[in-house]
Amino acid sequence: MAQENSTGKDRDLRSPLLPLIHGRVRLLILSCLLRAGRALPFTEIRKQLNLTDGTLSVHLAKLEEGKLVTVRKTFEGKRPLTTVRPTARGRKLFADYVQDLRDIIPGLD
């Protein structure tokens, strides 16, 4: 998130966007989850975003470590089922990220 300058009114545009979200794949994952408005199975995210298992796993681990998503592993019958849900922190940081973009790029509404 960009930081406020000493006046508190304008954002310091030299500050980078939150790197945890700004990575292309992590931005896509969070966008997908927030658009769905519910927990999504790992396989559905992988299919929607056309990612490999390894790529999705690595980026989910980073998002989970940052407490932006929760990953739940259960079984559906005898089959493993991994679901991913954005956390309240993840929703808040994503909203802040979008606001930062609006502050940086005039006319984004």
C-alpha positions as CSV (number, residue, x, y, z in Angstrom):
1,M,0.0,0.0,0.0
2,A,1.2,3.5,-0.7
3,Q,2.0,5.6,2.3
4,E,0.5,9.0,3.1
5,N,2.9,11.9,2.9
6,S,3.3,14.5,5.6
7,T,0.1,16.4,4.6
8,G,-1.9,13.2,5.0
9,K,-4.0,14.1,1.9
10,D,-2.0,12.8,-1.0
11,R,-0.4,9.4,-1.5
12,D,3.3,9.1,-1.9
13,L,3.3,7.8,-5.5
14,R,7.0,6.6,-5.1
15,S,5.9,3.9,-2.7
16,P,5.3,0.6,-4.5
17,L,2.0,-1.2,-4.4
18,L,1.8,-4.1,-1.9
19,P,4.2,-6.7,-3.5
20,L,2.3,-9.6,-2.0
21,I,-0.8,-8.7,-4.1
22,H,1.0,-7.0,-7.0
23,G,2.5,-10.2,-8.4
24,R,0.5,-11.1,-11.5
25,V,-0.5,-14.6,-10.4
26,R,-1.4,-13.5,-6.8
27,L,-3.4,-10.6,-8.2
28,L,-5.3,-13.0,-10.5
29,I,-5.9,-15.5,-7.6
30,L,-7.3,-12.9,-5.3
31,S,-9.4,-11.4,-8.1
32,C,-10.9,-14.8,-8.9
33,L,-11.7,-15.5,-5.3
34,L,-13.3,-12.1,-4.6
35,R,-15.3,-12.2,-7.8
36,A,-16.6,-15.7,-6.9
37,G,-17.6,-14.5,-3.4
38,R,-17.1,-17.9,-1.9
39,A,-14.5,-20.6,-1.3
40,L,-13.3,-22.2,-4.5
41,P,-11.8,-25.6,-5.1
42,F,-8.1,-25.6,-6.0
43,T,-8.9,-27.3,-9.3
44,E,-11.5,-24.6,-10.2
45,I,-9.0,-21.8,-9.6
46,R,-6.3,-23.7,-11.6
47,K,-8.7,-24.2,-14.5
48,Q,-10.1,-20.6,-14.5
49,L,-6.6,-19.1,-14.4
50,N,-4.9,-21.7,-16.6
51,L,-2.1,-22.4,-14.1
52,T,-0.1,-25.4,-13.3
53,D,-0.5,-27.2,-9.9
54,G,3.0,-26.1,-8.9
55,T,2.5,-22.4,-9.8
56,L,-0.8,-22.2,-8.0
57,S,0.5,-24.0,-5.0
58,V,3.5,-21.7,-4.6
59,H,1.4,-18.5,-4.9
60,L,-1.3,-19.8,-2.6
61,A,1.4,-20.6,0.0
62,K,2.6,-17.0,-0.2
63,L,-0.9,-15.7,0.2
64,E,-1.6,-18.0,3.0
65,E,1.6,-17.0,4.8
66,G,0.5,-13.4,4.5
67,K,-2.9,-14.3,5.9
68,L,-4.8,-13.2,2.8
69,V,-6.3,-16.6,2.1
70,T,-7.1,-19.7,4.1
71,V,-6.5,-23.1,2.5
72,R,-8.5,-26.0,3.8
73,K,-7.8,-29.6,2.9
74,T,-10.6,-32.1,3.4
75,F,-11.9,-35.2,1.8
76,E,-15.0,-35.6,-0.4
77,G,-15.6,-39.3,0.0
78,K,-12.2,-40.8,-0.6
79,R,-11.0,-37.9,-2.8
80,P,-8.9,-35.0,-1.4
81,L,-10.5,-31.6,-1.7
82,T,-8.6,-28.4,-1.3
83,T,-10.6,-25.2,-1.0
84,V,-9.4,-21.6,-0.9
85,R,-11.1,-18.7,0.7
86,P,-10.1,-15.0,1.1
87,T,-9.7,-13.8,4.7
88,A,-11.1,-10.5,6.0
89,R,-7.5,-9.3,5.9
90,G,-7.2,-10.4,2.3
91,R,-10.4,-8.5,1.3
92,K,-9.2,-5.4,3.1
93,L,-5.8,-5.4,1.7
94,F,-7.2,-6.0,-1.8
95,A,-9.6,-3.1,-1.4
96,D,-6.6,-0.9,-0.3
97,Y,-4.6,-2.1,-3.3
98,V,-7.4,-1.1,-5.7
99,Q,-7.7,2.3,-4.0
100,D,-3.9,2.7,-4.3
101,L,-4.3,2.1,-8.1
102,R,-7.1,4.6,-8.3
103,D,-4.8,7.2,-6.5
104,I,-2.0,6.5,-8.9
105,I,-3.9,6.3,-12.1
106,P,-6.3,9.3,-12.7
107,G,-9.7,8.4,-14.1
108,L,-9.9,4.8,-12.7
109,D,-13.4,4.5,-11.2
